[in-house]
């Protein structure tokens, strides 16, 4: 199975960032590469690195100051955990 990891090839939102559901397979691939458990913050960093997201989009924030991409990855991790995949 080929997993698309280039953020430009993933489904994007209006901000030009990957949607949370587009990063599901990338997150599963990242967590599968580690034999030990890793923290959510580390998974976020690894997913961002894996999809090759440039610094500018990484720095996009909501009015509240929350990182948009990290928020999307948090939603994705939550969905995977609820589904029993993490």
OpenMM code with the backbone's topology and positions (N, CA, C; nanometers):
from openmm import Vec3, app, unit

residues = "UNK UNK UNK UNK UNK UNK UNK UNK UNK UNK UNK UNK UNK UNK UNK UNK UNK UNK UNK UNK UNK UNK UNK UNK UNK UNK UNK UNK UNK UNK UNK UNK UNK UNK UNK UNK UNK UNK UNK UNK UNK UNK UNK UNK UNK UNK UNK UNK UNK UNK UNK UNK UNK UNK UNK UNK UNK UNK UNK UNK UNK UNK UNK UNK UNK UNK UNK UNK UNK UNK UNK UNK UNK UNK UNK UNK UNK UNK UNK UNK UNK UNK UNK UNK UNK UNK".split()
positions = [
    Vec3(0.0842, -0.1183, 0.0000),
    Vec3(0.0000, 0.0000, 0.0000),
    Vec3(0.0886, 0.1244, 0.0000),
    Vec3(0.0614, 0.2146, -0.0884),
    Vec3(0.1373, 0.3392, -0.0973),
    Vec3(0.0648, 0.4468, -0.0167),
    Vec3(0.1389, 0.5112, 0.0722),
    Vec3(0.0817, 0.6176, 0.1540),
    Vec3(0.1368, 0.7509, 0.1049),
    Vec3(0.0468, 0.8397, 0.0664),
    Vec3(0.0872, 0.9725, 0.0214),
    Vec3(0.1323, 1.0536, 0.1412),
    Vec3(0.2548, 1.1056, 0.1339),
    Vec3(0.3071, 1.1829, 0.2459),
    Vec3(0.3405, 1.3267, 0.2084),
    Vec3(0.3238, 1.3645, 0.0839),
    Vec3(0.3501, 1.5025, 0.0426),
    Vec3(0.2244, 1.5844, 0.0694),
    Vec3(0.2353, 1.6853, 0.1542),
    Vec3(0.1151, 1.7606, 0.1940),
    Vec3(0.0405, 1.8211, 0.0757),
    Vec3(0.1112, 1.8545, -0.0323),
    Vec3(0.0458, 1.9138, -0.1494),
    Vec3(-0.0429, 1.8131, -0.2216),
    Vec3(-0.0172, 1.6839, -0.2009),
    Vec3(-0.0964, 1.5785, -0.2649),
    Vec3(-0.2137, 1.5332, -0.1781),
    Vec3(-0.2147, 1.5748, -0.0522),
    Vec3(-0.3231, 1.5390, 0.0381),
    Vec3(-0.4398, 1.6359, 0.0215),
    Vec3(-0.5558, 1.5968, 0.0714),
    Vec3(-0.6720, 1.6869, 0.0686),
    Vec3(-0.6391, 1.8090, 0.1536),
    Vec3(-0.6605, 1.9273, 0.0974),
    Vec3(-0.6256, 2.0517, 0.1658),
    Vec3(-0.7499, 2.1321, 0.2005),
    Vec3(-0.7382, 2.2135, 0.3041),
    Vec3(-0.8467, 2.3029, 0.3445),
    Vec3(-0.8237, 2.4401, 0.2823),
    Vec3(-0.9075, 2.5346, 0.3183),
    Vec3(-0.8988, 2.6686, 0.2610),
    Vec3(-0.7678, 2.7398, 0.2947),
    Vec3(-0.7014, 2.6971, 0.4031),
    Vec3(-0.5744, 2.7590, 0.4421),
    Vec3(-0.4553, 2.6979, 0.3692),
    Vec3(-0.4810, 2.5950, 0.2881),
    Vec3(-0.3727, 2.5263, 0.2192),
    Vec3(-0.3039, 2.4224, 0.3054),
    Vec3(-0.3647, 2.3896, 0.4190),
    Vec3(-0.3121, 2.2877, 0.5089),
    Vec3(-0.3866, 2.1570, 0.4864),
    Vec3(-0.3214, 2.0469, 0.5185),
    Vec3(-0.3861, 1.9162, 0.5075),
    Vec3(-0.5010, 1.9081, 0.6067),
    Vec3(-0.6098, 1.8448, 0.5654),
    Vec3(-0.7216, 1.8234, 0.6566),
    Vec3(-0.6847, 1.7107, 0.7521),
    Vec3(-0.7525, 1.7052, 0.8669),
    Vec3(-0.7180, 1.6037, 0.9665),
    Vec3(-0.7361, 1.4633, 0.9114),
    Vec3(-0.8419, 1.4408, 0.8348),
    Vec3(-0.8668, 1.3058, 0.7845),
    Vec3(-0.7677, 1.2645, 0.6757),
    Vec3(-0.7088, 1.3618, 0.6076),
    Vec3(-0.6094, 1.3308, 0.5049),
    Vec3(-0.4789, 1.2806, 0.5661),
    Vec3(-0.4563, 1.3122, 0.6932),
    Vec3(-0.3313, 1.2737, 0.7598),
    Vec3(-0.3424, 1.1444, 0.8396),
    Vec3(-0.4584, 1.0779, 0.8370),
    Vec3(-0.4776, 0.9557, 0.9148),
    Vec3(-0.3738, 0.8486, 0.8815),
    Vec3(-0.3583, 0.8188, 0.7537),
    Vec3(-0.2649, 0.7129, 0.7144),
    Vec3(-0.1207, 0.7508, 0.7471),
    Vec3(-0.0882, 0.8793, 0.7379),
    Vec3(0.0467, 0.9251, 0.7715),
    Vec3(0.0737, 0.9034, 0.9203),
    Vec3(-0.0226, 0.9367, 1.0049),
    Vec3(-0.0058, 0.9179, 1.1492),
    Vec3(0.0084, 0.7708, 1.1840),
    Vec3(-0.0704, 0.6866, 1.1202),
    Vec3(-0.0579, 0.5428, 1.1453),
    Vec3(0.0784, 0.4912, 1.1018),
    Vec3(0.1270, 0.5414, 0.9897),
    Vec3(0.2600, 0.5012, 0.9431),
    Vec3(0.3672, 0.5460, 1.0429),
    Vec3(0.3573, 0.6688, 1.0909),
    Vec3(0.4545, 0.7222, 1.1869),
    Vec3(0.4543, 0.6387, 1.3145),
    Vec3(0.3361, 0.6116, 1.3698),
    Vec3(0.3300, 0.5355, 1.4949),
    Vec3(0.3753, 0.3913, 1.4745),
    Vec3(0.3538, 0.3374, 1.3563),
    Vec3(0.3961, 0.2011, 1.3265),
    Vec3(0.5486, 0.1891, 1.3183),
    Vec3(0.6160, 0.2985, 1.2864),
    Vec3(0.7616, 0.2972, 1.2728),
    Vec3(0.8320, 0.2905, 1.4083),
    Vec3(0.7601, 0.3157, 1.5175),
    Vec3(0.8183, 0.3147, 1.6512),
    Vec3(0.7701, 0.1929, 1.7275),
    Vec3(0.8632, 0.1209, 1.7863),
    Vec3(0.8284, -0.0001, 1.8605),
    Vec3(0.7811, 0.0323, 2.0026),
    Vec3(0.8131, 0.1509, 2.0505),
    Vec3(0.7700, 0.1919, 2.1840),
    Vec3(0.6654, 0.3015, 2.1702),
    Vec3(0.5946, 0.3263, 2.2789),
    Vec3(0.4941, 0.4326, 2.2725),
    Vec3(0.5638, 0.5685, 2.2651),
    Vec3(0.5008, 0.6605, 2.1948),
    Vec3(0.5540, 0.7961, 2.1830),
    Vec3(0.4449, 0.8943, 2.2207),
    Vec3(0.4855, 1.0103, 2.2677),
    Vec3(0.3914, 1.1134, 2.3115),
    Vec3(0.3195, 1.1760, 2.1926),
    Vec3(0.2004, 1.2281, 2.2194),
    Vec3(0.1220, 1.2957, 2.1164),
    Vec3(0.1969, 1.4111, 2.0527),
    Vec3(0.2706, 1.4871, 2.1346),
    Vec3(0.3454, 1.6012, 2.0797),
    Vec3(0.4531, 1.5543, 1.9836),
    Vec3(0.5140, 1.4394, 2.0125),
    Vec3(0.6149, 1.3844, 1.9222),
    Vec3(0.5507, 1.3367, 1.7923),
    Vec3(0.4326, 1.2753, 1.8037),
    Vec3(0.3617, 1.2304, 1.6837),
    Vec3(0.3296, 1.3514, 1.5954),
    Vec3(0.2859, 1.4603, 1.6570),
    Vec3(0.2540, 1.5810, 1.5802),
    Vec3(0.3754, 1.6297, 1.5035),
    Vec3(0.4898, 1.6370, 1.5712),
    Vec3(0.6129, 1.6815, 1.5057),
    Vec3(0.6512, 1.5880, 1.3917),
    Vec3(0.6391, 1.4573, 1.4145),
    Vec3(0.6771, 1.3593, 1.3132),
    Vec3(0.5842, 1.3623, 1.1922),
    Vec3(0.4539, 1.3815, 1.2156),
    Vec3(0.3589, 1.3912, 1.1040),
    Vec3(0.3896, 1.5160, 1.0210),
    Vec3(0.4137, 1.6278, 1.0884),
    Vec3(0.4470, 1.7524, 1.0174),
    Vec3(0.5730, 1.7333, 0.9341),
    Vec3(0.6716, 1.6681, 0.9912),
    Vec3(0.7966, 1.6416, 0.9185),
    Vec3(0.7727, 1.5463, 0.8016),
    Vec3(0.6938, 1.4410, 0.8258),
    Vec3(0.6686, 1.3382, 0.7244),
    Vec3(0.5963, 1.3951, 0.6022),
    Vec3(0.5020, 1.4871, 0.6242),
    Vec3(0.4286, 1.5429, 0.5099),
    Vec3(0.5045, 1.6570, 0.4436),
    Vec3(0.6165, 1.6979, 0.5032),
    Vec3(0.6998, 1.8017, 0.4429),
    Vec3(0.6381, 1.9400, 0.4457),
    Vec3(0.5648, 1.9692, 0.5528),
    Vec3(0.4984, 2.0992, 0.5630),
    Vec3(0.6012, 2.2097, 0.5882),
    Vec3(0.6070, 2.3098, 0.5009),
    Vec3(0.7027, 2.4202, 0.5199),
    Vec3(0.6738, 2.4998, 0.6482),
    Vec3(0.7696, 2.5787, 0.6913),
    Vec3(0.7583, 2.6554, 0.8162),
    Vec3(0.6407, 2.7532, 0.8160),
    Vec3(0.6191, 2.8213, 0.7050),
    Vec3(0.5126, 2.9227, 0.6995),
    Vec3(0.3751, 2.8644, 0.7354),
    Vec3(0.3324, 2.7564, 0.6707),
    Vec3(0.2025, 2.6993, 0.7091),
    Vec3(0.2021, 2.6422, 0.8515),
    Vec3(0.3176, 2.5965, 0.8989),
    Vec3(0.3251, 2.5450, 1.0360),
    Vec3(0.2953, 2.6551, 1.1371),
    Vec3(0.3248, 2.7788, 1.1009),
    Vec3(0.3091, 2.8908, 1.1930),
    Vec3(0.1711, 2.9549, 1.1878),
    Vec3(0.0821, 2.9056, 1.1010),
    Vec3(-0.0526, 2.9619, 1.0928),
    Vec3(-0.1286, 2.9307, 1.2212),
    Vec3(-0.1960, 3.0331, 1.2739),
    Vec3(-0.2678, 3.0185, 1.4001),
    Vec3(-0.4118, 3.0664, 1.3891),
    Vec3(-0.4943, 3.0140, 1.4763),
    Vec3(-0.6312, 3.0632, 1.4917),
    Vec3(-0.6264, 3.1939, 1.5700),
    Vec3(-0.7367, 3.2638, 1.5792),
    Vec3(-0.7424, 3.3870, 1.6579),
    Vec3(-0.7050, 3.3618, 1.8036),
    Vec3(-0.7291, 3.2406, 1.8510),
    Vec3(-0.6976, 3.2054, 1.9905),
    Vec3(-0.5480, 3.1848, 2.0130),
    Vec3(-0.4706, 3.1790, 1.9036),
    Vec3(-0.3265, 3.1575, 1.9142),
    Vec3(-0.2862, 3.0123, 1.8983),
    Vec3(-0.3849, 2.9237, 1.8833),
    Vec3(-0.3563, 2.7810, 1.8657),
    Vec3(-0.3077, 2.7540, 1.7239),
    Vec3(-0.2075, 2.6686, 1.7125),
    Vec3(-0.1562, 2.6272, 1.5817),
    Vec3(-0.2651, 2.5509, 1.5070),
    Vec3(-0.2934, 2.5910, 1.3838),
    Vec3(-0.3978, 2.5242, 1.3053),
    Vec3(-0.3592, 2.3798, 1.2760),
    Vec3(-0.2372, 2.3577, 1.2286),
    Vec3(-0.1977, 2.2222, 1.1895),
    Vec3(-0.1895, 2.1302, 1.3104),
    Vec3(-0.1403, 2.1810, 1.4234),
    Vec3(-0.1329, 2.0963, 1.5430),
    Vec3(-0.2731, 2.0634, 1.5947),
    Vec3(-0.3666, 2.1562, 1.5790),
    Vec3(-0.5048, 2.1292, 1.6164),
    Vec3(-0.5652, 2.0207, 1.5300),
    Vec3(-0.5371, 2.0263, 1.4001),
    Vec3(-0.5887, 1.9241, 1.3088),
    Vec3(-0.5311, 1.7871, 1.3426),
    Vec3(-0.4029, 1.7843, 1.3744),
    Vec3(-0.3407, 1.6568, 1.4093),
    Vec3(-0.3984, 1.6054, 1.5412),
    Vec3(-0.4281, 1.6940, 1.6335),
    Vec3(-0.4907, 1.6527, 1.7605),
    Vec3(-0.6259, 1.5888, 1.7358),
    Vec3(-0.7068, 1.6473, 1.6457),
    Vec3(-0.8375, 1.5884, 1.6126),
    Vec3(-0.8168, 1.4485, 1.5573),
    Vec3(-0.7206, 1.4357, 1.4676),
    Vec3(-0.6942, 1.3087, 1.4031),
    Vec3(-0.6517, 1.2046, 1.5065),
    Vec3(-0.5607, 1.2408, 1.5977),
    Vec3(-0.5153, 1.1475, 1.7009),
    Vec3(-0.6307, 1.1060, 1.7915),
    Vec3(-0.7193, 1.2000, 1.8206),
    Vec3(-0.8363, 1.1692, 1.9020),
    Vec3(-0.9255, 1.0673, 1.8319),
    Vec3(-0.9500, 1.0877, 1.7056),
    Vec3(-1.0344, 0.9949, 1.6281),
    Vec3(-0.9707, 0.8556, 1.6221),
    Vec3(-0.8399, 0.8497, 1.6026),
    Vec3(-0.7706, 0.7214, 1.5987),
    Vec3(-0.7764, 0.6513, 1.7346),
    Vec3(-0.7635, 0.7287, 1.8423),
    Vec3(-0.7702, 0.6707, 1.9775),
    Vec3(-0.9102, 0.6182, 2.0069),
    Vec3(-1.0129, 0.6957, 1.9726),
    Vec3(-1.1510, 0.6533, 1.9941),
    Vec3(-1.1809, 0.5257, 1.9144),
    Vec3(-1.1235, 0.5180, 1.7954),
    Vec3(-1.1427, 0.4011, 1.7106),
    Vec3(-1.0583, 0.2812, 1.7529),
    Vec3(-0.9750, 0.2988, 1.8558),
    Vec3(-0.8928, 0.1887, 1.9063),
    Vec3(-0.7686, 0.1610, 1.8234),
    Vec3(-0.7313, 0.2543, 1.7379),
    Vec3(-0.6144, 0.2332, 1.6519),
    Vec3(-0.4851, 0.2891, 1.7121),
    Vec3(-0.4959, 0.3672, 1.8177),
    Vec3(-0.3782, 0.4173, 1.8877),
    Vec3(-0.3862, 0.3797, 2.0345),
] * unit.nanometer
topology = app.Topology()
chain = topology.addChain("A")
for resn in residues:
    res = topology.addResidue(resn, chain)
    for name in ("N", "CA", "C"):
        topology.addAtom(name, app.Element.getBySymbol(name[0]), res)
